[in-house]
C-alpha cells in the first residue's frame, strides 16, 4: 500500500503540472499582471464581449481602467476574451470561483450571463457596462451615448461637403441605437437637409464587414462616417485610409476612445469619447472603500463628464464648428435640449 501511495503522489503532481500547462495554451486569451511589491489584496476580473481587448475602442478602454487601478493600488487584474457565446458564462465563473472580489462584464451583450451568475452566486460582486442588472450584488454603469453622439453629429453636419453622412453600428441593440439617435439629432439640428445613411453590420468583431459597410456608404456619396461598432469599426478606418491614399477626401468619426491616436489624423475627423476606463476605475475603487454600488445604476453623460468629443478635435475640426459644438454642449447640460435615445 505504501509503495502504491509513493507512486500515486508523484503522478498527481505531474498531472497537475500538465493541466496547468494546457490551461495556458488554451484558445481563451488571458492577461494577468501582479504588482512587483506583491500587494494583491484585491482581485479584479474582466470578461470582454466577443471582440478583442485590443479593439482600440470599448474593451480596450475598460481594460485600461483596470490597469490604471493596478498601477495606482497594486491590485491583481486579469481579463478573459470569450470567442463564442458559449464561453461567456464559463469565463465569468472562472473569476467567481477563483474568489475574485469584483468581476466585470464590459458589454450589454453580457447582460443575460451576468444576471445568471449574479442570481446563482449571491455572495459575489459583479459589474456590467452598458446594461442594467437589477440585483443587489451587481453594479450597473450606463452612459448617455446620445449626448456625446449629438455633438459629433453637429460636427458632421457642419463639416460634410457632399451633404451625405453615414452611421455604422454593430448590433442593433439599445445602446447602439442611442449612438445612432444622438448622431442623427445632432446632424439634423445644424443641417436638416443632410442625408444620413444607416448600416448595421450585426457584429462587433468583423473588420471585413466594417470595411464593406464603409465602402457601400462612401460609394453612395457620404464623406463622413460615424461608427459605434467596436472592432468592426477598424475596417471603416482601413477603407477610409485606402481612399485617402488614392486622393478621395473622406472622414471617420471614432468612438469610445480618441481613435486618431491609433488611426491617425489623415482620416479621423474626431471621436466620441466614452469614458469607460474612468467608470470601471471609479466603481472598482468604491468596492475598495467599502461603498460598492450594488443594485444601483450609475449613468454618465455630458454633465457628469462621462462622454465628450476627443481633445484632439481641433486638429481637423474648424474653430467655428467647435464654437457651435460648445453652444450645444451647454444647452444639453442645462436641460434646454433633451437628446432622443431612440
N, C-alpha and C positions, 0 to 999 in steps of 0.2 A: 504493500500500500504506500509506504514511504517512497519507494522508487517511482511509483506512478505519480505521486504529487510532485516530485522533483522534476519530472518530465512535463507535467501539466503547466506549472507556473511559468517556466520559460516560454512555452508555446503561447500562453495567453499574452505575455508581454510582446512577443513577436507579432502576433495577430493584431494587437492594439496599435503597434507602430505602423504596420502595413495599412490599417484602416485610416490612420491619421494622414499617411501619405496620400492615399486615394482621395481623401476629402479635399486636400489642397489642389488636386488636379482635376476637380470636378468642373462641369461647364457652368457652374454658378460663380461669377466673378466676385471676389471679396477683396476688401482692403482694410487691414487692421493696423492701427498705429498706437504706440504707447509712449507716454512721455518719458524722457530719459531718467527723470528722478523717481520713477515708479509710482507717482501719485495717481492711482487709478481707483479712487474711492467710489466713483460713479461710472456707469457704463451706458452709452447711448448707441442704439442701433437705428439703421435706416434702410427701408426697403423701397426701391425706386419703382416707377411704372415699368412698362416693357421696353422703354428706351434705355439709353446708356447714361451712366452717371457723368460721363464726359460729353453730354449733349450740347454743351455751350449755351445751355438755356436753363430750364426749370430744375431738373435733377441736380445739375452741377451747382446751382445756386444754393439749394438746400444742403448739399454736402459741404460746401464751403462754410456754411453757418456752423455745422458741427465741427469742422476742422478748426475754425476760429475758437470754438469753445474749448477744444483740446489744447490749443496753443495758450489760451488765457488761463485755463483751470487745471490742465494736466490730466483730464479725464480720458478714458478709453472711448474711442468712436470707431464705428465699423459700418460698412454698408453691404447690402446684397442686391444683385440685379437679377430678378426673375426673367427668364427667357420665354416663358409661356404663362398663361393664366393659371395653369395647374401648379406652378411653383410659388405663387404668391403666398398662400396660407402656410406652406411648409417653411418658407423663408421667414415669415413673421414669427412662426413658432420657434424657429431656431434661436432667435433672440430672447423670446419669452421664456423658453425652457432653460436657457443659459443664465437666467436671472438678471437680464439687463434692466436697468432702472427705468428707462423710457425707450420705447420703440416707435419710430416714425414711419408712417406710410405717406409718401410725398406726392400723392396724386388722387384726384377724385375717383379714378378707376379702381382704387383700392378700398373704397368705402365699404362694400359688402364684406370684404375679407377682414377689415378692421372691426366691423360690427360683430362678425362671427367670433373673432378671437377675444374681443372685449367681453362678450356675453358668457363665454366659457372659462375665462380667466379673470375673474373679478378683482383679484389681488394684484394684477399687473397694470402698469400705466402705459398708455399709448397716445400717440398724437397723429393727427391727419391734417393734410393741407388740401385746400380747395373743396372740402366737403364737410358736412356736419354729421357727427355721430352722437346722438343724444344718450350718452352713457356716462355715469359718474367717474369712470376711470379713463375717459378719453378727452383730450384737449383738441378742439377743432379750430383751425385757422383758415379764414377765408379772406379774400381780397375784393375790393371794389374795382375789378379789372375794367369795368365800363368807364370809370372816371379817367384813368390813365389812357385808355384807348381813345376816348373823346379828344384828348389833347393831340395825340399823333394823327387823329383824323383831321383836326384843324390844320396841322402841318401839311398833310397830304392834299387836302382840298385847296390850300393856297399855293402849293408848290407845283402841282401837276401842270404840265404843258399840253398834254393830249386831252385833258378833261376826262380821263378814264383812270380809275384806280382799282386795285384788286385786294381781296382778302382771302387768305388760305388758312383754313382751320384743320386741326387733326380730326378728332371725333366730334360729332355734333351733339355735345353734352352741355348742360347749363353753364359751366364755367367758360367754355369756349364761345358760347352764344353771347355771353357778356362782353367778351372782346369784340365780337362782330358788331353787336348793337351799339356799343360806345363809339367804335370807329365810324360806323355809318352816320351816327348822330353828329359827330364832330365834322365830318366831311360836309354833310348837308347844312350845317349851321353857317358855314362860310362860303360854300359853293353848291347851292341847291341844284345846279344844272349838271353837276358831275355824274358820270355813270359809275356805278360800283359793281364790280364783277365778283361773285362769291364762289368759292370752290372748297369743298370739304373732301379730304383725301381718305378719311376713315381710319387713319393710322398715325400714331405719333413717332414711329420708329423707321419709316421708309424714306430714305433720302431720295431714292429714284422717283417715288411718287410726288415728292415735293418739287423736284426738277421738272417733271412732266406737267404738274399743275401750273407752275410758273411760266413754262413755255406757252401753254394754252392762253393764259391771261395776257402775257406780253404780246403774243401774236394777235390778240383781239384789240390791241391798241393801248392798253394800260401802260403807264410808265412808272407806276409806284405800286408795290405790293406790301401789305402788312400781313404778317403771319402770326398765328398762335398754334403752332403745330410741333413743338418740341424738336426732336432730332430730324424729323421730316423737313423742317424749315431749312436745314443745311443745304438741301437740294435747291431751294429757291435762291440762295446766295450763289451757289455754283452756276446756275443758269444765268443769273444777273451778271456775274463776273465774265462769263463767256461772251455775253452780248456786249458788255462794256469794252472788252478787248477787241471786238470786231467793229467798234465805233458806234454802238447803239447806247444812247443815254437812258438807262433805266435805274430804278432805285428799289431797295428793300428797306422796310421798317422792321427792325428786330424786336425781340420780345424777351421779357423776364430779366435778362442781363444786357449790359451795353455790348451788343454784338459787333460793333465797329472794332472792338478790341481783338476780335477773332477774325472777322472777315474783311476788315479794312474800311477806310473812308471812301474808296472809289465807288462802292455800291451801297453803303449803309447810310441812308438819309438820317435816321435817328433810331432810337429804340424805346419801347415802352418798358420801363423798369418796374419789376415786381419784386419787392424786397423779401423774397422767401428766406434768404440767408439770415436776415435780421429777425424775422418772425420765429424761425426754428431756434435760433440762439436764445431769444428772449424767453420763450416758453420753457426751454430746457433749463435756463438759468432760474426760472421760477420754481422748477422742481427742486433744484439745489437749495433754494432758500425756504423750502417747505411751503410754498404757495402755488403748487401745481393747479392750474385752472381746469380741473376735471369737470366735465359736464357743461362747460362754457364754450361759447363761440367768440373768438377774437376776430373782428372784422376790420380790415385796414384799407383806407382809401387815401385820397389826397390830403385830407385834414389830418389824418394820423401818420402821414409821411410813409404810407405803405406802398404807394405807386407813384410813378413820376415819369418824366422823359429823361433820357440819358444826359449826363452833364456835358457830354461831347457834342451835343446837338448843334452848337454854334459853328461847328466846322463846315456843315453843309446846309444849314437852315439859316435863312437871312434874318438879320436883327429885327426887321419889320414884322416878319411872321412870328418870331419868338415873342415880340411885344403883344401880339394878338393872343398867343397861347397864354401868356401871363394874365391877361384880362379874363379869359375864360376860366383859368385855374381858380382865380379869386371868386368868380361868380359861383362856381361849383362848391367851393369851400364855404361860402356864405349862404348857400342854400337857394340862391337865385335860379340856379339851373339844376334840375334833377335828371341825371342821365339815365336813359332807359336801359334795362337789363335784358330785355328780350324783344 
